[in-house]
Amino acid sequence: MKINKKLHSIAFASVTAILYLIFVSSAASAVTEQSASPAESYAYITNNWNSTVSVVNTAMDTVITTIPVGSSPDGVAVNPTGKVYVTNNGDNTISVIDTATSTVTATVLVGSNPDGVAVNPTGTRVYVTNANSDTVSVIDTATNKVTATVSVGSYPWGVAVNPDGTKVYAVNYNSNTVSVIDTATNKVVATISVEEYPSGVAVSPTGTKAYVTNNYNVSVIDTTTNKVTATVPVGSLAWGIAVNPEGTKVYVTNSDNDTVSVIDTATNTVTATVPVGSGPEGIAVNPAGTKVYVANYYSGTISVINTTTNNVTATISIGYYPVAFGQFIGSVPVPVLPVANFSSNVTAGYAPLSVQFIDISKNATEWKWNFGDGTTSTQQSPTHKYSKAGTYTVNLTVKNAEGSNTTIKTDYIKVTAKPVANFTSSVTSGKVPLNVVFTDTSTGTPTGWKWNFGDGTTSTQQNPTHKYSTAGTYTVNLTVKNAAGSNTVTKTDYISVTEKLVANFTSSVTSGKLPLTVTFTDTSTGTPTKWKWSFGDGTTSTQQNPIHKYSKAGTYTVNLTVTNTVGSNTVTKTNYIIIATKPVADFTSSVTSGKAPINIAFSDTSTGTPTKWQWNFGDGTTSTQQNPVHKYSKAGTYTVNLTVTNAAGSNTAIKTDYIKVIERSIATISAKSIS
């Protein structure tokens, strides 16, 4: 599992050794860059997953810029002439960075899976280990061309050059060896066996010792005899390695333990163990020997260790999965880019508003302001007048000879004017009870609100919800205010609240004779706004209270449909209007003759819809029923009259000698008596 991680990162501790050598050889010649101090140095950190290199100012321990490079960058080496060399593990190239412009100026194709990289003390040659090719590429820095390819052991990772530039040490991970290359001939002149899985390598300032990280220890090599003279136990998965400028301390990253081991070179023993971030890999010492920088692969950070106390004094956030760590030599200038920033005497006020902008940028020689209202300025600290209310975003772009930088302050200036009231609502009509959400849409940035809902209630909320409990039409007012003044909007009859819509009506008459004029009166509830009448004779009306003339006799069913904004309702009154003609009397009876006493049922068969009946049975008795039953008690012949009446008039039917009643025989009576 840890070996896989190492394969992913590929032995960059070896690179740090070369960087250390560069520091030693050129720290004395460090010069200032613009406002930087002579002792200032820079660290170059490869971010494996971002395909970038972060540049850290080691005086301030801050990232000052990030440079895009090739795919999956791992190793870093700094050339004292002002170039940085980065191995791109993912695309088999070397990116050459110009430190003056922080840009990649060349890309050199090398072997497969390049990892370690080192520069000779004079800056004329770069050595690159190609893990999958089992070779070391030699690059001429004047032409950025590969001038030689040296075969070494299996899976070379770390690489370092001795102080006089005569020997190159390449660590072979799978062979458990170190190949010693003669730089004059580009030939391997010795192969040194070390412990299991070697990765990083560093050479002492005197060039007499080489230190190699193995899986759990460090091999100490005498460079004169090319023999291992000591093995120092350290933590698990020892990876990066660096030597301080005095050659008295060796620093080793233990990737499995998240620590750094500090080795005393006089005794070859670990004298301190320093906890750092997760998965430490690359490691380097600054030129003064006062600080050690550790790249923490999994944490995405750099741990800065004080070499006097062996404590972490700073943690710097970098990119994704930092691997190797390189240093910037003071004699190689790094551009100081401008940093834009500004303030102002006010950020809010009333139109017209004059604002004094104050430039507090660093390292700027040119200025370009955008005030957010369509106007600009190139003054360093301009005064600008905002004439209209609004919220304005202000941009400042600053430049110098090295580049530019922009700061944007969103909604920075707020200019207010007397507000203008306005509002909307979720609904404007509905049935009781009606909940209405009112939304303030006023302009001019009001700070206070006063609502009047038209039903005697008010609110000071910006966006209130109000319940209307009674049907009616309501006028709504909103008054808004801010420090500049107030304004009111009135929306007349804005909210219409109705009861449940129920259709109903009455009429002046419901019956009569032709022609019959009827006045219909709407008595519906729920505040209808439209009416549709059907009078039953094929005619209609949309008046609220129509007058209608019926020209034909008959019985009429009347419908009324009422509508408003929330719906409709219909009432139907069946056979509501009755229009009669003068009736024609007629009748029948159950029998017309029989023996006394006899009960006879009379049936009205009159036409013309009579409403009243007057019977005369011919025996001195009468009835007003429509269909009476009458008893004749005596024998005789009876004439029956029926008079029928309605609103149109009356009519009489006379049926002479209609009923004949006879006496029962004496014999029949006697027989019944005897029995």
C-alpha positions in Angstrom: 0.0 0.0 0.0 2.8 2.5 0.9 4.9 1.3 -1.9 2.1 2.0 -4.3 2.0 5.5 -2.9 5.8 5.9 -3.4 5.4 4.7 -7.0 2.8 7.4 -7.4 5.0 10.2 -6.1 8.4 8.7 -7.3 11.4 9.6 -5.2 11.7 13.3 -4.9 13.7 13.4 -1.7 16.7 13.0 -4.0 15.9 16.2 -5.7 16.1 18.1 -2.5 19.7 17.0 -2.0 20.7 18.7 -5.2 18.7 21.8 -4.3 20.6 21.9 -1.1 23.9 21.8 -3.0 22.7 24.6 -5.1 22.0 26.7 -2.0 25.5 26.0 -0.7 27.3 26.9 -3.9 25.4 30.1 -4.6 23.9 31.4 -1.3 26.8 33.8 -0.9 26.0 35.5 -4.2 22.3 36.1 -3.5 21.1 39.5 -4.6 17.9 41.4 -4.0 14.8 41.3 -6.2 13.1 44.6 -6.3 12.1 45.1 -2.6 13.2 41.6 -1.4 16.1 41.2 1.1 19.4 39.7 -0.1 18.9 36.6 2.2 15.5 35.9 0.7 15.0 32.6 -1.0 12.2 30.8 -2.8 10.8 27.2 -2.8 9.3 25.5 -5.8 6.7 22.8 -4.9 5.3 20.4 -7.5 1.5 19.8 -7.0 1.1 16.3 -8.6 -2.6 16.3 -9.1 -2.9 20.0 -10.1 -0.1 19.8 -12.7 1.3 23.0 -11.2 4.3 24.4 -9.3 3.7 26.7 -6.3 6.3 29.3 -5.6 6.8 30.0 -1.9 8.6 33.1 -0.4 10.6 31.4 2.4 11.1 34.7 4.2 7.3 35.1 4.6 6.3 31.5 4.2 3.6 32.4 1.7 2.7 31.3 -1.8 3.4 34.1 -4.2 2.4 32.5 -7.5 1.4 29.2 -9.2 2.9 28.0 -12.5 1.2 25.5 -14.8 3.5 22.7 -16.0 3.2 19.3 -17.6 1.2 16.3 -16.4 1.7 14.9 -12.9 4.8 16.9 -12.0 7.1 15.3 -9.4 10.8 16.4 -9.1 12.2 19.9 -8.9 15.7 21.3 -9.3 16.8 24.9 -9.3 19.6 26.2 -11.6 21.5 29.2 -10.1 21.4 30.9 -13.5 17.6 31.4 -13.1 15.9 28.3 -14.4 13.8 25.7 -12.6 13.6 22.1 -14.0 10.4 20.0 -13.3 9.9 16.3 -14.1 6.5 15.6 -15.5 5.8 12.0 -14.7 2.6 11.8 -16.8 3.9 13.0 -20.1 7.7 12.1 -20.0 8.9 15.7 -20.2 10.9 18.3 -18.4 9.3 21.7 -18.0 11.9 24.6 -17.9 10.7 27.5 -15.9 12.1 31.0 -16.3 12.1 32.5 -12.7 12.1 36.0 -14.0 8.7 35.6 -15.7 7.3 32.5 -13.8 6.5 30.9 -17.1 7.5 27.6 -18.8 9.9 28.6 -21.6 10.8 25.1 -22.9 9.7 21.5 -22.7 12.3 18.7 -23.1 11.3 15.1 -24.0 13.1 12.5 -21.9 12.7 8.9 -21.1 9.7 7.0 -19.7 8.3 8.0 -16.3 10.9 10.8 -15.3 11.1 11.3 -11.6 14.3 12.6 -10.0 16.1 15.7 -11.3 19.4 17.5 -10.4 21.5 20.3 -11.7 25.3 20.4 -11.6 27.0 23.3 -9.6 27.8 25.3 -12.7 24.2 25.0 -14.1 25.3 23.6 -17.4 23.9 20.1 -17.1 20.6 18.6 -15.8 20.4 14.9 -14.8 16.9 13.1 -15.0 16.1 9.6 -13.8 13.7 7.8 -16.1 12.1 5.1 -13.9 10.5 3.0 -16.6 13.5 3.3 -19.0 16.2 2.4 -16.4 18.2 5.4 -17.6 19.5 8.8 -16.7 19.0 11.6 -19.3 21.7 14.3 -19.5 20.3 17.7 -20.7 22.5 20.6 -22.0 20.9 23.7 -20.4 22.2 25.9 -23.1 20.2 24.1 -25.8 17.6 22.2 -23.7 18.6 19.1 -25.6 19.3 15.6 -24.3 23.0 15.0 -25.1 23.4 11.6 -23.4 21.4 8.7 -22.0 23.1 6.6 -19.4 21.8 3.1 -18.5 21.6 2.5 -14.8 19.9 0.0 -12.5 16.2 -1.0 -12.3 13.7 1.8 -11.7 16.0 4.7 -10.9 14.4 7.4 -8.7 16.5 9.8 -6.7 19.5 11.6 -8.2 22.2 13.9 -6.8 25.4 15.6 -8.0 28.5 16.0 -5.8 29.8 19.5 -5.0 32.5 19.6 -7.7 30.1 18.2 -10.4 32.3 15.2 -11.2 29.9 12.4 -9.9 26.2 11.8 -10.2 24.5 9.3 -7.8 21.3 7.6 -9.1 19.3 5.5 -6.7 17.8 2.3 -8.3 14.6 1.3 -6.4 14.1 -2.2 -7.7 17.8 -3.1 -7.8 18.5 -1.9 -4.2 21.6 -0.2 -5.6 23.1 3.2 -6.3 24.8 3.9 -9.7 27.8 6.2 -9.7 28.1 8.1 -13.0 31.3 9.8 -14.1 30.1 13.2 -15.6 33.1 13.5 -17.8 32.3 10.2 -19.7 28.6 9.7 -18.8 29.5 6.2 -17.8 28.6 4.2 -14.6 31.9 3.7 -12.8 30.5 2.0 -9.7 27.4 0.2 -8.3 26.8 0.3 -4.6 24.5 -2.1 -2.9 22.3 -0.6 -0.2 19.2 -1.7 1.7 15.7 -2.6 0.4 13.8 -0.2 -1.7 16.1 2.9 -1.8 14.5 6.1 -3.0 16.2 9.4 -2.1 19.8 10.5 -2.1 21.7 13.6 -0.7 25.4 14.4 -0.8 27.3 16.2 2.1 28.7 19.7 1.5 32.2 18.3 1.4 31.2 15.6 -1.1 32.7 12.8 1.1 29.4 11.3 2.2 26.2 10.2 0.3 23.1 9.5 2.2 20.4 7.1 0.8 16.9 6.5 2.2 15.8 2.9 2.2 12.5 1.5 3.3 13.2 1.7 7.1 16.8 3.2 7.3 19.4 5.4 5.8 22.6 4.1 4.2 25.7 6.2 4.7 28.2 5.9 1.8 31.9 6.8 1.8 32.2 8.4 -1.7 35.9 7.8 -1.8 35.5 4.0 -1.5 31.9 3.7 -2.7 31.2 1.6 0.4 28.3 1.7 2.9 30.0 2.6 6.2 26.8 2.9 8.4 23.1 2.1 8.4 20.9 4.4 10.5 17.4 3.2 11.5 14.7 5.8 10.9 10.9 5.6 10.5 8.7 3.6 8.2 8.9 4.2 4.4 11.8 6.7 4.5 11.6 8.8 1.5 13.0 12.3 1.1 16.4 13.3 2.4 18.4 16.6 2.8 21.6 17.7 4.5 22.0 21.1 6.2 24.7 23.6 4.9 27.2 22.7 7.6 26.8 19.0 7.0 26.0 18.3 10.6 22.4 17.2 10.2 20.5 15.0 7.9 16.7 15.2 7.6 14.6 12.3 6.5 10.8 12.1 5.7 9.0 9.0 7.0 5.9 8.7 4.9 4.2 6.0 6.9 4.8 7.7 10.3 4.1 11.3 9.3 7.4 12.4 10.8 10.8 13.7 10.0 13.9 12.0 11.5 16.9 14.3 12.4 20.2 12.4 12.1 23.5 13.7 13.8 26.1 13.0 11.1 28.9 12.8 13.7 27.3 9.8 15.4 25.0 8.6 12.7 22.1 8.4 15.2 18.6 9.9 15.2 18.6 12.7 17.7 15.0 14.0 17.1 11.7 13.0 15.5 9.4 15.8 14.4 5.7 15.2 13.7 4.6 16.9 10.4 1.6 16.5 8.0 0.2 13.4 6.4 2.4 11.4 4.0 5.6 13.6 4.0 7.8 13.2 0.9 10.0 16.0 -0.4 12.3 17.8 2.1 14.8 20.7 1.8 16.8 23.0 4.0 17.0 26.8 3.4 20.4 28.4 2.5 20.8 29.7 6.1 20.2 26.3 7.6 17.6 27.7 9.9 14.4 26.1 8.5 13.5 22.8 6.9 10.6 22.5 4.5 8.5 19.3 4.2 6.0 18.5 1.4 3.0 16.6 3.0 1.5 14.6 0.1 -1.9 13.8 1.7 -2.3 17.0 3.7 -1.7 19.3 0.7 0.6 21.4 2.9 4.2 22.4 3.6 5.5 22.0 7.2 8.2 24.5 8.2 10.5 23.2 10.9 12.8 25.4 13.1 16.1 23.6 13.0 17.1 25.0 16.5 14.0 23.7 18.3 13.0 20.9 15.9 9.4 22.2 16.1 7.0 23.0 13.2 6.6 26.8 13.2 4.4 27.2 10.2 2.0 25.2 7.9 1.5 26.4 4.3 -1.5 25.3 2.3 -0.4 24.3 -1.3 -2.1 22.4 -4.1 -3.3 18.8 -4.4 -0.7 16.2 -3.4 2.6 18.1 -3.2 5.6 15.9 -3.8 9.1 17.5 -4.2 10.4 20.7 -2.7 12.9 23.0 -4.4 14.6 26.2 -3.3 15.0 29.4 -5.1 18.5 31.0 -5.1 18.7 34.6 -4.0 20.9 35.5 -7.0 18.1 34.4 -9.3 15.4 37.2 -9.3 11.8 36.2 -8.9 9.4 38.8 -10.2 7.5 40.8 -7.6 3.9 40.9 -9.0 1.7 43.7 -7.9 -1.1 43.1 -5.4 -4.2 45.2 -5.9 -6.1 46.6 -2.9 -7.9 49.8 -2.0 -10.1 51.5 0.5 -12.4 54.6 0.4 -13.5 57.3 2.8 -17.1 56.2 2.6 -19.0 53.2 1.3 -22.6 54.4 1.6 -24.5 57.7 1.4 -27.1 59.7 -0.4 -27.0 60.7 -4.1 -25.1 62.6 -5.3 -22.2 60.8 -3.4 -18.6 61.8 -3.7 -16.2 59.0 -2.8 -12.4 59.3 -2.3 -10.8 56.0 -3.3 -7.4 55.3 -1.7 -5.0 52.9 -3.4 -3.3 50.6 -0.9 -1.9 48.2 -3.6 1.7 46.8 -3.4 4.3 47.0 -6.1 2.0 48.9 -8.5 3.1 51.4 -11.2 -0.2 51.6 -13.1 -3.8 51.8 -12.1 -7.1 51.2 -13.8 -10.4 51.8 -11.8 -13.9 50.7 -12.8 -16.4 52.4 -10.6 -19.4 50.2 -11.5 -21.4 52.9 -13.1 -19.8 52.8 -16.5 -17.0 55.2 -15.7 -13.2 54.5 -15.2 -10.0 56.3 -14.0 -6.3 55.7 -14.3 -5.4 57.9 -11.3 -3.8 56.2 -8.4 -6.3 57.5 -5.8 -9.2 59.1 -7.7 -12.3 60.9 -6.3 -15.5 59.8 -8.0 -19.1 61.2 -7.8 -22.1 58.7 -7.9 -25.1 60.6 -9.3 -27.7 57.9 -9.1 -28.9 55.6 -6.4 -27.7 52.0 -6.6 -25.3 49.4 -5.4 -21.9 49.5 -7.2 -19.1 46.9 -7.6 -15.7 48.5 -7.8 -12.7 47.0 -9.6 -9.1 48.0 -9.4 -6.5 46.5 -11.8 -2.8 47.4 -11.0 0.2 46.7 -13.1 4.0 46.8 -13.0 6.7 45.5 -15.3 6.2 41.9 -14.2 2.4 41.6 -14.5 -1.0 42.7 -13.2 -3.5 41.9 -10.5 -7.1 42.8 -10.0 -9.3 43.1 -6.9 -13.1 43.2 -7.1 -15.2 44.5 -4.3 -18.7 43.4 -5.0 -21.6 45.8 -3.9 -18.9 48.0 -2.4 -20.6 51.4 -2.8 -24.3 51.8 -1.8 -25.9 55.1 -2.9 -29.4 55.7 -1.7 -32.2 58.2 -2.8 -35.7 58.8 -1.6 -37.5 55.5 -2.1 -40.3 54.9 -4.5 -43.0 52.7 -3.0 -44.5 49.7 -4.9 -45.7 46.2 -4.1 -47.3 43.1 -5.5 -49.4 40.4 -3.9 -49.8 36.6 -4.2 -53.5 37.1 -5.1 -55.9 40.0 -5.6 -59.2 38.2 -5.2 -60.7 35.2 -3.5 -63.2 33.8 -1.1 -63.5 34.5 2.7 -61.2 33.9 4.5 -58.5 35.1 2.1 -54.7 35.0 3.0 -52.7 37.4 0.9 -48.9 37.6 0.8 -47.8 41.2 0.1 -44.3 41.7 -1.4 -42.4 45.0 -1.3 -41.0 45.9 -4.7 -40.1 49.4 -3.8 -36.9 51.0 -5.2 -34.4 53.3 -3.5 -33.5 50.9 -0.6 -36.2 51.7 2.0 -35.5 50.9 5.6 -39.0 51.2 7.0 -42.4 50.0 5.8 -46.0 50.9 6.9 -48.9 48.9 5.3 -52.6 49.7 5.5 -54.7 46.8 4.3 -57.9 48.7 4.0 -59.8 46.7 6.7 -58.5 48.7 9.7 -55.4 46.7 10.2 -51.7 47.7 9.5 -48.2 46.1 9.5 -44.6 47.3 9.6 -43.1 44.2 8.1 -41.4 44.4 4.7 -43.3 41.5 3.3 -46.4 40.7 5.5 -49.0 38.1 5.1 -52.6 39.3 5.9 -55.9 37.5 6.3 -59.1 39.2 5.1 -62.0 37.7 7.1 -64.9 39.7 5.7 -66.1 40.0 2.1 -65.5 43.3 0.5 -63.3 45.4 -1.8 -60.2 46.8 -0.1 -57.8 49.6 -1.0 -54.2 48.9 0.1 -51.5 51.5 1.0 -47.8 51.1 1.4 -45.5 53.9 2.8 -41.8 53.3 2.6 -39.0 55.4 4.0 -35.3 55.7 4.4 -32.9 58.4 5.6 -33.6 60.4 2.4 -37.4 60.6 2.7 -40.6 58.6 2.3 -43.1 57.7 -0.4 -46.6 56.2 -0.5 -48.4 54.0 -3.1 -52.1 53.5 -3.0 -53.8 50.7 -4.9 -57.5 51.4 -5.0 -60.0 48.4 -4.8 -56.9 46.2 -5.0 -58.2 43.2 -3.0 -61.6 41.8 -3.7 -62.9 39.3 -1.1 -66.1 37.5 -1.8 -68.4 35.2 0.2 -69.3 31.8 -1.3 -71.2 32.3 -4.5 -74.8 31.1 -4.2 -77.4 31.9 -6.9 -81.0 32.8 -6.0 -83.8 35.1 -7.2 -87.4 36.1 -6.7 -90.1 37.5 -9.1 -92.9 40.0 -9.0 -95.4 37.3 -9.9 -95.3 33.6 -10.5 -98.6 33.2 -12.4 -101.0 35.2 -14.4 -102.8 35.5 -17.7 -101.5 36.4 -21.1 -99.5 38.5 -21.8 -97.7 38.2 -18.4 -94.8 40.6 -17.6 -92.5 39.4 -14.8 -89.8 41.4 -12.9 -87.0 39.1 -11.8 -84.8 40.2 -8.9 -81.3 38.7 -8.2 -80.9 37.7 -4.5 -77.7 35.8 -4.9 -74.9 36.0 -2.3 -71.1 36.1 -2.7 -71.0 39.3 -4.9 -71.5 38.0 -8.4 -70.3 40.1 -11.3 -72.1 38.4 -14.1 -75.6 37.0 -14.6 -77.1 34.6 -17.1 -80.9 34.1 -17.0 -82.9 31.5 -18.9 -86.6 32.2 -18.8 -87.8 28.7 -20.0 -89.4 30.0 -23.2 -86.1 30.1 -25.3 -85.1 33.6 -24.3 -82.2 34.7 -22.0 -80.8 37.8 -20.4 -77.4 39.0 -18.8 -79.0 41.8 -16.8 -78.9 41.5 -13.0 -82.6 42.2 -12.6 -84.4 41.7 -15.9 -88.0 42.3 -16.9 -89.5 39.6 -19.1 -92.8 39.3 -21.0 -94.3 35.8 -21.5 -96.5 35.7 -24.6 -97.7 32.2 -24.6 -99.6 30.2 -22.0 -97.6 27.5 -20.3 -95.6 26.5 -17.3 -91.9 27.7 -17.3 -88.8 26.6 -15.5 -86.4 29.5 -14.8 -82.5 29.2 -14.4 -80.1 31.8 -13.1 -76.3 31.3 -13.3 -74.1 33.9 -11.5 -70.3 34.3 -11.9 -67.4 36.2 -10.3 -63.6 35.9 -10.3 -63.7 32.8 -8.0 -66.3 30.7 -9.8 -70.0 30.3 -10.7 -73.2 28.9 -9.3 -76.7 28.0 -10.8 -80.2 27.9 -9.3 -83.1 26.2 -11.2 -86.7 26.8 -10.2 -88.9 24.2 -11.9 -92.4 25.1 -13.2 -91.8 28.5 -11.6 -93.9 30.7 -13.9 -97.5 29.6 -14.8 -99.5 31.4 -17.5 -103.1 30.3 -17.9 -105.9 30.7 -20.5 -109.7 30.8 -19.6 -110.6 27.2 -18.5 -113.2 25.0 -20.1 -115.2 23.0 -17.5 -115.9 19.3 -17.8 -116.1 16.3 -15.6 -116.9 12.6 -15.3 -118.2 10.4 -12.5 -117.7 6.8 -11.3 -121.3 6.0 -12.1 -124.4 7.9 -13.3 -127.1 5.7 -11.8 -127.8 3.4 -8.9 -129.9 2.6 -5.9 -130.2 4.9 -2.9 -128.0 5.5 -1.0 -125.2 5.7 -3.5 -121.7 7.3 -3.3 -120.4 8.8 -6.5 -116.8 10.0 -7.2 -116.7 13.0 -9.5 -113.5 13.7 -11.5 -112.5 17.1 -12.9 -111.5 16.9 -16.6 -111.5 20.6 -17.3 -108.9 22.2 -19.5 -107.1 25.5 -19.3 -105.5 24.8 -15.9 -108.3 25.9 -13.5 -107.2 26.9 -10.0 -110.7 26.8 -8.3 -113.7 24.5 -8.5 -117.4 24.9 -7.6 -119.6 21.8 -7.7 -123.4 21.7 -7.4 -124.7 18.2 -7.1 -128.4 19.0 -7.8 -129.6 17.9 -4.3 -128.9 21.2 -2.6 -125.3 20.3 -1.7 -122.0 21.8 -3.1 -118.2 21.2 -3.0 -115.0 23.2 -3.8 -112.8 20.1 -4.1 -111.3 19.3 -7.5 -112.4 15.7 -7.4 -115.1 15.2 -4.7 -117.0 12.1 -3.6 -120.7 12.7 -3.0 -123.5 10.6 -1.4 -127.0 10.7 -2.8 -129.4 9.5 -0.1 -132.7 9.8 -1.9 -134.1 8.5 -5.2 -134.3 11.1 -7.9 -132.8 12.5 -11.1 -130.1 15.1 -10.5 -128.5 17.8 -12.7 -124.8 18.4 -11.8 -123.0 21.7 -12.4 -119.2 22.4 -12.3 -117.8 25.9 -12.5 -114.0 26.2 -12.8 -111.9 29.4 -12.5 -108.3 30.6 -13.0 -106.7 34.0 -13.5 -108.1 34.2 -17.0 -111.7 33.7 -16.0 -114.3 31.0 -15.4 -116.5 28.4 -17.1 -119.4 26.2 -16.2 -120.4 22.7 -17.4 -124.0 21.6 -16.7 -125.0 18.0 -17.1 -128.9 17.8 -16.9 -130.4 14.7 -15.3 -126.9 13.4 -15.1 -127.4 11.2 -12.0 -130.4 8.8 -11.6 -131.0 7.3 -8.1 -133.9 4.9 -7.5 -135.4 3.4 -4.3 -134.6 -0.1 -3.3 -137.6 -2.6 -3.8 -139.7 -3.6 -0.7 -139.2 -7.3 -1.5 -135.5 -6.9 -1.4 -135.7 -5.0 1.9 -138.1 -7.6 3.5 -135.9 -10.5 2.4 -132.9 -8.9 3.9 -134.9 -8.3 7.1 -136.1 -11.9 7.4 -132.6 -13.2 6.8 
